[in-house]
Amino acid sequence: MKKILAAIVFALLSVYVNAQTSIGTQPVTTDLMRSDGKILVVVAVIVIIMTGFFIYLISVDKKITKLEKEGLK
């Protein structure tokens, strides 16, 4: 459970990485992707991958917990 919490914290902290760019300037690729609507596809793919990753982590955590409980008996 601590690992899952740590993963969530690191994912939320990654938002602050963008704070290093200046507010007035954005890369040309960002404007191009927004104008074409491709940025939504990129965001959707990232959300799907992260959701699958967290579901996988939770299922592995449950399996390990079950094995640990069986080992103690």
C-alpha positions in Angstrom: 0.0 0.0 0.0 2.9 2.3 0.7 4.2 1.8 -2.8 0.9 2.7 -4.4 0.7 5.8 -2.3 4.3 6.7 -3.2 3.4 6.2 -6.9 0.4 8.5 -6.6 2.5 11.1 -4.9 5.2 11.0 -7.5 2.5 11.2 -10.3 1.0 14.3 -8.7 4.4 15.9 -8.1 5.2 15.5 -11.8 2.7 18.3 -12.5 5.1 20.8 -10.9 7.8 20.0 -13.4 6.0 22.2 -15.9 6.4 25.1 -13.5 10.0 25.5 -14.8 8.8 26.8 -18.2 8.0 30.5 -18.4 4.3 31.4 -18.6 4.3 33.5 -21.8 6.2 31.0 -24.0 5.1 27.6 -25.1 6.8 25.3 -27.6 5.6 25.3 -31.2 4.8 21.6 -31.0 2.3 22.2 -28.2 0.4 24.8 -30.3 0.5 22.5 -33.3 -0.9 19.5 -31.4 -3.6 21.6 -29.8 -4.7 23.0 -33.1 -4.9 19.6 -34.7 -6.7 18.0 -31.7 -3.9 15.5 -31.3 -3.1 16.5 -27.7 -6.4 15.0 -26.6 -5.3 11.7 -28.1 -2.0 11.9 -26.3 -3.7 12.6 -23.0 -6.2 9.8 -23.5 -3.5 7.3 -24.2 -1.5 8.4 -21.2 -4.6 8.1 -18.9 -5.4 4.6 -20.3 -1.8 3.4 -19.7 -1.6 4.9 -16.2 -5.0 3.4 -15.3 -3.9 0.0 -16.4 -0.6 0.3 -14.6 -2.4 1.2 -11.3 -4.9 -1.6 -11.7 -2.0 -4.0 -12.3 -0.2 -2.7 -9.2 -3.2 -3.1 -7.0 -3.8 -6.7 -8.2 -0.2 -7.6 -7.6 -0.4 -6.1 -4.1 -3.5 -8.1 -3.3 -1.9 -11.3 -4.5 1.3 -10.7 -2.5 -0.8 -9.9 0.6 -2.7 -13.2 0.1 0.5 -15.2 -0.2 2.0 -13.5 2.8 -1.1 -14.4 4.9 -0.9 -18.0 3.7 2.8 -18.2 4.5 2.2 -17.1 8.1 -0.3 -19.9 8.9 
